[in-house]
Amino acid sequence: MGDDLYSFSLTTFSPSGKLVQIEYALARVNAGSTSLAVKAKNGVVLATEKKLPPLMDEASISKVSMITENIGMVYSGMGPDSRVLVRKGRKKAQAYFRTYKEHISTAALVKELASIMQEFTQSGGVRPFGVSLLIAGFDDSGPHLYQVDPSGSYWAWKASAIGKNMVNAKTFLEKRYNDDLELEDAIHTAILTLKEGFEGEMNENNIELAIVDDKRKVRVLTPAQVKDYIGEIQ
């Protein structure tokens, strides 16, 4: 009961030391579609559910976004909030390039986005972002995978999952992951993990896959390519 009295204030801690609005933002993330990522020796795979109403055009919706040519992200939670962060991330990357004449590293961009999300937990008149992000990139130090939460906390991962089925997905990934994964194996692992908690029949129209490979390019797989990969695991 005590924490409920503080639930409408973003900038006031409850007696138990919580910022309750951040917990509500995490609840929104946990109600979102499952998204996951797997890091391999030569790249990173991003995968997400993309279940849409029957009459909606699938081509008009994309949950995987390119921030720079070698850094991509996927989200779980509120789509409009993710678009704001994608736009801010692209601006930060361009500002970095104009200043230093080189592309921003994955870690530096993650830190910038996490700082923006943290700022929205201590400012009046705003609310936390209702999304968690999985950010994948490939730079001079190799492939990278980070998770950023509404509080602004961020960590590097070998494989991670967010959204409504994240607990089962992480358990599945823990059993199947190893440090010697190649990118092709990581794609199969990502699809199998999504399939583990998928409601209904999985096909090329209701999941989305993207890779960041050692050519330092983010590439969203076409429905035909996704269909081929699904066929390989069946």
Disulfide bonds with the S-S distance in Angstrom:
none
